[in-house]
Amino acid sequence: MQISDIKSLADQLRAEIAKAVVGQADTVELMLVALFSGGHILLEGPPGTAKTLLARAFCQSLDLRFGRIQFTPDMLPGDILGSNLFNFQTSSFSLSKGPIFCDLLLADEINRTPPKTQAALLEAMQERFVTLDGTRHDLGARFTVIATQNPIEQQGTYPLPEAQLDRFLFKHILSYPSIEEERRIVSLSGNAAATDTTLNITRVIDAATLAQAIDVVAQVKLNDANLNYIVNLIRATREVAQLSVGASPRSGALLARAARARATLDGRDYVLPDDIKALYAPCMRHRVLLSASAEIEGANVDSVLQSLLERVEIPR
């Protein structure tokens, strides 16, 4: 597989998703970067901004084992992982697998379930294994989580723990559509077929093709200047007074991997500073915490990250 092949696959995925979703081009781009870099993505936005529709259309375009969990306040970890059940006929235990045993998991409204249940995803997202009664079960190298959540200011939500947030490659804030896009959405409201997420969506990529693409992405060149740029951006989050908690070294490794994927989607075999800058905010906004003084002053994480981008010298 060549870089041009990956770019062609991405174009096909965009076309298939566009059959079900109007707009949200920036969200689709981040989802493609996450897909080809083997990372998880968290989509946040108020109800009605097509988070679930977008995730379902994206999953429908991939020929992978698909699982979905609709998180609710009464859900337990066993509802996600499964459990060992006793079979009276054979006098032995057998594993009843939960919905997490898949390649692509849609975790819908993940922050509507308590932290105890959210924690069931920790091992799976980091190591792609699940441990049940002392036995580890492999989920596969391609296991990926696409999660949606409502803003934490809304009722009935539980903030995700920092350890779980750090396992997501990106956190993307969905915006409202433009006036032209919203007119089109409203005009389609009377057509039931147009709202069907499976409408004419063709499966574009299977597991073997995706594995080859990820291997190609890993070979994209990242020179020393851009490597130092990533490290300086990460370290800057720990040195600014407006942030009480900075980004971890793992975030730098993930940013480098994502920058390689973005370069590939653009048809290049080398990373540019623009790749790093474009992915910096979605890769960092969930890994840093504002200081108390910054919150009093009305600052937000994105504005602080933007100021760091302007402050850290760009490679020439």
Disulfide bonds with the S-S distance in Angstrom:
none
